[in-house]
């Protein structure tokens, strides 16, 4: 039987990147005046001018984190950078040079290596964090940071960041004493995008729904941040979340793994347990499958019987088993719905545009049929729109998020970003 207490558990967990105080801030009135059609009278040229002073607050999605690493080649394709480009502006970015902070996963995943040659089993805090590229001045216009919560965006600075897995990133993105919020507003932006809330929910990918941040704790913080942004920026976009976890390529039903049991056995010496047959438990594949494969290959090399991959979750809800039961999935889905409704209401309250990450993660073509051989031995283990970690989009996926953001801004403010971008592309 394969157990998550084995050394393979450490290896599997290392494959995944680290994806509250309240105030009585005054609620501002809408910062923009609506036209008769529900839009402003902003012209396309004004839209381009607005993006000259654009700041992005957010999580790893907005930072451009990809393949469990932060590095310049992925940062330049982050959706805020692509959005600015569509508006004919180049956004300044906190580009991380060298191997990145940390180096991304190497393809194929069966190598169990990062691009700098280090094993994925190395403790996350031990991975080097390269300096910013020459010429980078902090803060840049994109201040989004991997694993950031809404509380972090308001309060966490390079000096106060305490998580050893992500603390080095803060010094690569923010100036001394700055939080995301203060860094963004210090640039007197005309437009701000806010993409927050995912890390309050997706911490539950570890299978422990007790990791969820309660909505009643998160909501006042979100309002505090939105109020602060609306007091400075005339234009804004609030980005909502996905609608359910099952759409993430990194999550698969136990039944999907069982259907591929012959390939598990033949290629990797892993027996998919009978409890996976028809199982509607969701397994977090970036941890469970590579760990099982590593165990299976080790056992084969030593002449031992196959490892066994079980789809059963631990009976205690607080245990990190990287399995979500249907009941746990329902809890997460309900919280996502509540948070999405709150984000949409906040956008309407202050007159900002609104979009959702569901525009990308809810796509019907995002997930192909599960194949353990494809997962472990190809350059696109989670499909053509995803990076190697199963959570973050690649450049093509980030483009889809940028287009959803542009549509929302065009609808709210009449910028004509998509129309203008299409005209340029057709020349």
N, C-alpha and C positions, 0 to 999 in steps of 0.2 A: 504493500500500500504506500502510495506517495503521501507524505505528510508535509505541511507547510512549516513544520519546525525544523526541517532539514536544512543543510547548507544551500540547497537549491532554492529554498524560499528566499534567502538573502539575494541570490543571483536574480531571481525573478522580480523582486521588488525594486531592485536597482535599475530595472529597465524603464521605470515610470518616473517622469519628471514631476516635480512639485508645481503639478498642475495646480465692551463697547460703551463708549461714553456718549451721552446725548446732550443736546443743547436746545435752547429756546430761540433759535435764530428766527428772525422775522421772515415771514413768507412774502416774497416779492410779488408784485403784479406781473403779468405777462410782459416779457422784455421786448416783444415785437408787436407791431400793429398788423392785423390781418386785413387782407383785401376782401372784396365781396365774394370771391370764390373760395375763401378759406385759405388763401395763400398771401404771402407778402408780395410786394411789387418789385422785389429784388431782381436785378437783371443778371444775365449770365456773367457779364464783366464784373459785377459786384461779387458774385460768387467766387470768382477767381481772386478778387482782392481780399475777401474774407479769409481765404485759405493761406494768405501770406502770414496771417497771425492765427494759426491753428494749433491747438494743443490736444493731445489724446491722453486720457486717464484710463487705466484698465488693468487687465490681468495678462497672463501669458498669451492669450489670443491676440490682444492688441500689440503686445511687445514683439510678436513674431517668433516666439519660442517654437522650436520644431525639433522633432526626433530627439526629445529629451535634452536639448541643449540650447544655449543662447549664443548666437554667432552672427556676424555681420551679413553673410549671404542670405540668411533667413530674415533678418531684421529689415532689410531693404524691401522685402516683399510682404511685410505685415500689412494688414488691410488698411490701417490709417495712412501708411505711406502710399499705398496704391490709390486710395481715395484722393489724397492730395494731388497725386500725379494726374488723375482723371480731371481734376480742376486746374491742371496746368501749373502746379506748384511742386517744388521739391521740398519735402519736409526734412528738417534737421533731425538726426537720429543719434542715439547714444551707441554707435557702432562698437561692438566688442571684437577686437582683433585676434590674431593668432588662432589658437585652438578653441576659443570661445570660453564661455563661463556657464557651464562646463562643456566639454567637447560632446558633440552629438553622437548618437548611436551610429554604428557602421552597418551598412548592408552587405550581405544578408544577415538577419538576426542570429542565424546559426553560428556566426563567428563569436558571439558573446563578447564583442569588443566595441569600443568607441573609436572615433576616427583618429584619435591620438594613440591608438594601440592599447590603451588601458582596458582591463577587464571590466565588464559591467557589474561584476560582483564587488568591485572596490567600493568601500563606503562612500556615500555621496559627498560628505563633507571633505573627503580627501582629494577630490578631483580639482585640478588647478583651475583658477579663474584668471584668464588673460586680461590685460589692460585694455582700455578703450583705444581705438585706432588714433593715429596721430591727427591732430587738428580738431578732435571732438571737444566741444565746449558744453559743459553741463550747467543747467539742465538743457536738454534739447527739447524739441516740440513734442516728441513722443516720450512720455514719462511712465508708461505702463510697465508693470513688473510682474514676473512670474509668481504665482501662488498668492498674489495680493488679495486680501479681503477688503471690504468697504472700510472697515476700521483701519486697516493698514494704509489705505489710500489717504485717509485723513491724518493719521497720527505717526505712522512709522517712518523713521528717518534712517540714514546710513548708520548713525550712532546707536539707535535703539533697536535695529533689526536683530533679532535673537535666534532665529532659526538658522542653524549652521548650513543647511542645504541651500538657502536662498539669500542669506545675509550679504555675501559678497556682491550680489547683483545690485543691491541698493547703491553701493558706492560707484557702480558703473553707469547709473542712470540719474541719480539725484546729487545735487550739491550738498555741502555740509549743512546739517540742520533742516533740510527740506523734506517734506512729505510729497507724495504725488500731487496732492491738492495745492499746497503752497508753491511747488515748483511750476505747476501749470499756470496758476493765477499770477505769478510773478512776471509772466511774459505778456500780461495785459492782452489776452487773446480775444479775437473777435468771434471765434467759434471754438467750441470744445465738444469732443465726443467722450462719453462716459460708458464704459463697458465693465460693469462690476456685478457681483452677486454669484457668479458661477462657483467660486471657491467656498462659499458658504454652504453649497449643496453637494458638489462633486467630491468633497472629502469622503462622502459616503461610498465612493467606489471601492473602499476597503472592506465593504460588507457590513460596516457598523453604522446603522442609521442614527445611533447616538452621536455621530460626528456632525450631524446637521446643525447649523446655527439657526436657532428659532427665529421665525419671521419677526416676532415682536421685539427681538433684540436688534435685528438687522435694519428694519424699516426706519427707525428714527435716525440712524446713522446715514442711511441713504438720503433721506430728506435733508439732513444737515449738509451733506456734500452738494446735493443739487441746488439748494438755496445759495450756497457760497459761489457756485459756478454761475448761477443766473444773475447774481448781483454784479458780475464783471463782464460776462460774455453776452452779446446780443443774440447770438445764434448758438444752438446746441442740438446734440443728438444723444438720446438715451437708448442704450442697446439692451434689449431684454435677452432672456436665456432660451435654452431649448425647451421643448415641451415634455420630453421623457428621456430617460437614460438609455432605453433599449435601442434608440437610433444611433448611438455612438458606435463606430466600427470596433472600438475596443471592448464592447460588451457583446457576448454571444449567449444564446440559450444553451442549456446543457444538451438538449436534443440535437442541436447543430453539431456539437462535438461528437456526439454518439454516432451521428450519420457518417462521420469521417473516421470512425474507429479503425477501419482496416489500414488507412494511411498512418495513423498514429502507431499502430503495432509494427507495420512493416518498415517504416522509415526511422522510427525513433525509439522502438522498444518500450512503448507505453500502451498499457491497457486502459481503455476508457471504460469506467465502471458501469455495470448495469443500471445504477441509480441515475445515470444520465439519459437513459432511454425515455423519451417523451417528457423529459424534465423541462419545466418552465422557469427554473432558477436561472438567473443571469450571472455568468462568470466574467470577471474582469480578465480578459484574455492576455493583456500585456504582462500580467504577473503570473497567472495560473499556468498558461500553456508553456512559455519558455522555461519556467521552473520545472515542470513535468518532463519536458524534453531533455533538459540538462541531467535530470535524475535518471531518465531512461537510458541515455547514452552512456552515462557513467556505469550503470548496472550492466549494460551490454558488454562494455569493455572489460568488466571484472567477472563476466560469466554468471552474473546473478539473474534471477527472474525479472520480468519487466516491472517497471514502476506502474502504479495504478493512479489514474486521475479520476477522482470522485467529484460529482457535481452536487453533493449534499452540503448544505450550509451548516454552520455550527449552531446548536440550539440556543446559545446565549447571544442576544442581539448586539452586545457590545464587543464581541470577539471579531477581530479583523481576519476574516476568512476569504475576502475578495469574492464572495458569493452573495447575491441579492435574491431573496425569495420573492415570490409574487406579492406577498404582503408588504415587504420592505420597498419594492418597486412602487407600490401604490402610495406609500407614505411620501416617497421622493417626488412622485408625479404631482401629488396634491400640493406639496410645498412649491414646486416649480410654477404651478398654475397661480398660486397666491402671490408669489414674487413677481411673476410676469405681469399680473394685473396691477400690482402696485407700481411697477416701473412705468407702465403705460399711463397710469393715472398721474404720476409725477410729471411725465412729459407734457401731458395736457394741461396740468396746473400751471406750469411755468412757460408754456408756449413753445416747447422744444419739439423737434422731430423725434420719431420713435421707430426703431427697427428691432428685429430679434435675430439671435444666432440660429433660431429655428430655420431661417431662410437657407442656411447651409446644412446644419445637422439633421434637419427634417427631410432632406431630399430622398426620394424613393430610390435613386440610383447610387446612393452613397456606399451601400454595403453589398458586396457580391456574396455568392455562396461561400460558406466557410471552407477553407482548405488549410490544414496544418502545414502541408508542404509549401504552399504559396506563402504562408505566414513566415516560415522559418528560412526559406531558401531564395526568395526573390527580392528585387529592389523596391517593390510596392506591396508590402505585406498587408496593408489595410486598404488597398485600392488606389486609383490614380489621383485622388484629391487629398489624400492624407499623408502626413509624415510617418516616420518609422515608429512613433510611440503610440499610435492608435487613438490619440486624444486631440492632437493639434493638426490643423490643416497645413498642407504644403502651399507653394506659391499659387497654384491654380485654385485651390480651395479658398485661400485668402482673397483671391480676386472675386469670388462669389459673394463673400461677406462685404467686400468694398462696394460691389454693385448694389447690394441690398441697402447699404448705408446711403449711397448716392440717390437711389430711388426715394428713400424716405426724406432726404434733404430737399430733393427736387419738389416733392409733393408739398412739403411744408413751406418752403421759402421761394420756390420758383427759380432756383439757381440754374437749372438746365445743365447740370453736370454731365449726365449721361448723354444728352443730345450733343453737347459740345465735344465730349470725348469721342463719340461716334463720328462726328464730322471730321475731327482731326485724323482718326484712324482710316477714314475712307479716302484721304488725299493721296 
